[in-house]
Amino acid sequence: MRTDFTATRALFDIPEGVIYLDGNSLGPLPRAVPARVAKAMTAEWGQMLITAWNRAGWMGLPERLGDRIGRLIGAEPGTVTLGDTLSIKVFQAVSAALAARPERRVILTDSGNFPTDLYIAQGLADLLAAGHELRIVAPEEVEAAIDESIAVTMLTEVDYRTGRKHDMKALTARAHVAGALAFWDLAHSAGALPVDLAGAGADFAAGCTYKYLNAGPGAPAFLYVAPRHAETARPALCGWLGHEAPFAFEPGYRPAPGTQRMRVGTPPVLQLAALEAALDVWEGVEMADVRAQSLMLADRFIAAVEAICPDLRLVTPRDPAQRGSQASFAHPQGYAIMQALIAEGVIGDFRAPDILRFGFTPLYLGADEVDRAAAILADILKTGRWDRPDFHARARVT
Ligand SMILES: *Cc1c(COP(=O)(O)O)cnc(C)c1O
């Protein structure tokens, strides 16, 4: 192992007494981020004013940082851009795929996919009003459901709820044999495990930067377009910054070369500044080490919980090859149990209807904390101290 996880841990600001098992939902604050954002505000925005678009290189940030993310997901240089939210990027990618398969009408996905992906695809099918169908099958049935009616497979590599992981390479190959395109949602993959988009032959991919990439709440999404589609992909949202010459202010749209055409409007500079500093954390980090360590931590947690919390049922696949970096357990009182855990400093989250979800991110999490989290969970269950009215009251965000 070449990655020094003691060193990476020192790069994060995690409150004293907190065991953070929710980097899969919102990564913690890297220590270098506040100063970088302050610099973007005071030295760049404050002093350079509008000239900072050129002088501070703001306009190039989406592709510059896109390339740095590209290294973490096996993307070729120049194939990744940043902007908007993942929901918007799903819309653009799926719509570009449908445009590239005009004779086909089916978007294939699975029932474990994240709701926004499903809603966006259904909304797109309705908008096109051309008879497109969103076909939803069980995760285990995706492979068999890929046939010549499919225009695009729209899959999230790691299931946000169960942590189940699809075989990206095999399913992409299968889609291609059937003449379909493959879009991958990497929300729970980028920064969590090794991804090889180029090696897998993915056509499009997208993900967020506020989960395992630690760029903060509201940080923009990334979008990958395979080089073979870069000059033909239709961006669907034809914004001025995806135009070949935005400052020519032409009345008609012409797509920018390559993935840059997937830009829509003005980049979120302050969030990109946060992302820039957050990406420094990955210097010297080997994704294979992150994967090995995260599986070790998750295995340790699963073993402890199964030994001392018999009422919790593991819903994450036991086989490491079939899961991402989270472990999820079902319990009918999952919501209240999670609130009690959070009140005692162990932060995971709850996903309806009954899932307690824990993420294992070795950049800032060690084995001792995993052991303590399992012990606190066991104690909460044993004493029943989760059963308080305030722990049952549902907050707006779970
Ligand atoms: C977190 C997540 C999203 C979130 O989309 P936003 O537009 O960033 O809110 C979408 N898809 C998946 C699979 C996710 O896990």
The ligand as a Gaussian input file, in Angstrom:
#p B3LYP/6-31G(d) Opt

LIG

0 1
 C      -26.779000      11.853000      -4.922000
 C      -27.309000      11.344000      -6.221000
 C      -27.896000      12.218000      -7.148000
 C      -28.102000      13.676000      -6.786000
 O      -28.408000      14.496000      -7.857000
 P      -28.291000      16.073000      -7.661000
 O      -28.827000      16.643000      -8.916000
 O      -26.846000      16.405000      -7.410000
 O      -29.105000      16.457000      -6.465000
 C      -28.291000      11.694000      -8.372000
 N      -28.117000      10.379000      -8.659000
 C      -27.582000       9.523000      -7.773000
 C      -27.405000       8.094000      -8.133000
 C      -27.181000       9.975000      -6.523000
 O      -26.672000       9.132000      -5.631000

